Each structure stands twice: as structure tokens, then as C-alpha cells.
Amino acid sequence: MDFELFLFLLTLVTGMLWGFDRWYARRRRPAGAPDPWWVEYGASFFGVFAAVFLLRSFLVEPFKIPSGSMIPTLLPGDFILVNKFAYGIRLPVVKTKVIDLGKPQRGDVVVFRYPVDPSLDYIKRVVGLPGDYVEYIDKRLRINGVTVPLERLPDYVMPDRRAYRIQWREQLGKHTHAIIWDESAPPYVSHRMDFPYRELCTYHRRGLSCSVPEGHYLVLGDNRDGSSDSRVWGFVPDENLVGKAFLIWFNFDDLSRIGGFE
């Protein structure tokens, strides 16, 4: 079951128990009588469940990074916080946007419901905005005909310390961040799915080019040769956006990672 739905049901049930006790049962209990079990183990938790549900639905939500697709920005095991209102207020459970507070900017790190299976949450970096023409040729990114600046950095040692990767500093809009390449990986997309607006993308041996449709975003992982992203499964619809990732709040293996990131 979707955790947000589960939390909503807990809040609803405990809220009904709290209301029943507050406005009916409590007035009929003898003075000094102990609370019944359904109050002690149900209604008394209503405030806690309601606070967590509202905080998680409208303000911030925690996530754990499960894979290496966003290395070196985010590592497996990082616990992050996501701003849920950065791109608008959505009704919990049904996910319908009711207030529009902004749009993703090029370079934002976003959490979204995976278009292929919306029960899964993915995290990637926004590269293409609606209406953009994005090319990824020979591992170089071009947006609307302009090559994205890269600055060479020292080679990156992978977390398992078994491999090195070529590392670059990339400038996407106002965001400056590091990306990595696997020098042995080919530039073309070896596996791709059928997806909505597939006809807007052209694949060839040197990479691909895509026109981003309205209401959609093209996203890539910072680990460019180790990420399943828009190159494989297509564009992210606006309605799939969950929020903007902005803080690493814990990592069991490396406390120095706690803090903000680009």
C-alpha cells in the first residue's frame, strides 16, 4: 500500500475515534474511570498521525537514495529531504495540484513518480524544460543549440573504491554541480523503451536528441553512464513531480555528508 494513503487512513480512523471520545463517550464515562483501550491505543495517537501526515504531505518528505544514479551529488544511503511545495500544493493521496507555486528550473534535483510505474519514486536532475531541444551527443550536452559548459575535475573514486570515473563540473542554469562519465561506456543508448512522445526523440550511434513536449521535463542522472533516465524511459509529466530535493539530513556511513547540495 502507498505509505501516504496508509498514513491518511490511520489519521482518519484515529481522528474518528478521537472525535467520538471527545464529543460523546468521554461525557458518559464515570468520573475517574480509566480510558478504554480504543482511546489509549487509537484516539490518543490522532494528533501525532495528523501532524506527520500534514508535514509530509505539504511541507517536506524524507527519502533514502537507493542507487548510484546521482553519484557524485548523492550517494546510496543518503537520507534526503524534499520540499513538497516548491512546485505547487497538491492534494495528498489523489496528487491533484490545487495551487501553482512555481516550476522546476534547469538543474534542479527533483523527486518524481516514475512514469513507467508511478508507485515508485525516482530522483534525477532536470535538464530539459518544456519546449527545449536537448542533444546528448558524444556525452556532451547541448540545449537549444548551446553546449553546456564543462570544467574537468580530478578523477572520481567510486564509493566501492574499485573504479575511477572521469569527473566534470557542469553548469546548468544557475546550478553548478559535478557529473561523472565511464570512459569505457559507449555514447549511444543501448536500451530504450516505448514511451509517450517517443516520436520527438531521435536515437543514433553518437547519442540522441529530443524536443521536450509541453508539460513535461527531460531528466538525467549525474552518473551519466550509470543512470536509467529520460534517455531510456522518456519524459516526466508535470503531474508526476513530488518536489525539489534540497538537503542531506543523514548518512550512517559518513556524517560529513549532512548538508545542502547543488
Stockholm file with secondary structure:
# STOCKHOLM 1.0

chainA/1-262         MDFELFLFLLTLVTGMLWGFDRWYARRRRPAGAPDPWWVEYGASFFGVFAAVFLLRSFLVEPFKIPSGSMIPTLLPGDFILVNKFAYGIRLPVVKTKVIDLGKPQRGDVVVFRYPVDPSLDYIKRVVGLPGDYVEYIDKRLRINGVTVPLERLPDYVMPDRRAYRIQWREQLGKHTHAIIWDESAPPYVSHRMDFPYRELCTYHRRGLSCSVPEGHYLVLGDNRDGSSDSRVWGFVPDENLVGKAFLIWFNFDDLSRIGGFE
#=GR chainA/1-262 SS CCHHHHHHHHHHHHHHHHHHIIIIIHHHSCTTCCCCHHHHTTGGGHHHHHHHHHHHHHTEEEEECCSSTTTTTSCTTCEEEEETTTTCEECTTTCCEEECCCCCCTTCEEEEECTTCTTSEEEEEEEECTTCEEEEETTEEEETTEECCEEEEEEEECTTSSCEEEEEEEEETTEEEEEEECTTSCSSCSCCCCCTTGGGEEEETTEEEEECCTTEEEEECSBTTSCCSHHHHCCEEGGGEEEEEEEEEECTTCGGGCEECC
#=GC SS_cons         CCHHHHHHHHHHHHHHHHHHIIIIIHHHSCTTCCCCHHHHTTGGGHHHHHHHHHHHHHTEEEEECCSSTTTTTSCTTCEEEEETTTTCEECTTTCCEEECCCCCCTTCEEEEECTTCTTSEEEEEEEECTTCEEEEETTEEEETTEECCEEEEEEEECTTSSCEEEEEEEEETTEEEEEEECTTSCSSCSCCCCCTTGGGEEEETTEEEEECCTTEEEEECSBTTSCCSHHHHCCEEGGGEEEEEEEEEECTTCGGGCEECC
//
